[in-house]
Amino acid sequence: GQNIDQPTEMTATEGAIVQINCTYQTSGFNGLFWYQQHAGEAPTFLSYNVLDGLEEKGRFSSFLSRSKGYSYLLLKELQMKDSASYLCAVILNTGFQKLVFGTGTRLLVSP
Amino acid sequence: NAGVMQNPRHLVRRRGQEARLRCSPMKGHSHVYWYRQLPEEGLKFMVYLQKENIIDESGMPKERFSAEFPKEGPSILRIQQVVRGDSAAYFCASSPGESGGVGTDTQYFGPGTRLTVL
């Protein structure tokens, strides 16, 4: 089976930095996505990693280590609006584009 | 540029009725995906379609559920004879299909249809 693990909940303070980890054990790997989902809304695309290393995009960065089956999403200068669920998802195979999602990490940012 | 559109946003059905969920992909996108999200659970893949073709339906229950993406018009997810366990949020995503099946397209999600079965 496919296994994608994330912490269920995290809390952090406005202005701080938070790192959300994701580990995966899957039958194939063709890239890893991070999405943000506010309650009752659509998941919105944050980042995509297929090669090892860090991808930086403004306040958000995502890291991948394929040998370790590990990724993290780093959020800097946290704002209240960053309170949301963060979803880690893996594409298993080239050409078969279904995303396999973890259960998501609910982040609560407090003042 | 309009995003992925889904309607209705909320749907209430009684047990045994049919539910029909619609998804219009982003302009220029030819690939559509349906996912289901149960309360407190992650998104689960159901089906992946291209125009007039079902590519992968490995996540869709064999009975009562069907999906189509006709040449003209939106993609439809149909659930016949709904049961209480079908209550969930159903999300549609689309991608451009630029990779031609090789590599990976980014999927963009619609706002979802929240189905409640009484």
Interface residues (C-beta under 8 A of the other chain):
Chain A: I4 N30 G31 F33 Y35 E41 A42 P43 T44 F45 Y48 V50 L87 A89 I91 T94 G95 F96 Q97 K98 L99 V100 F101 G102 T103 G104
Chain B: V4 H31 Y33 Y35 E40 E41 G42 L43 K44 F45 Y48 I55 D56 S58 G59 F91 A93 S95 G101 V102 G103 T104 D105 T106 Q107 Y108 F109 G110 P111 G112
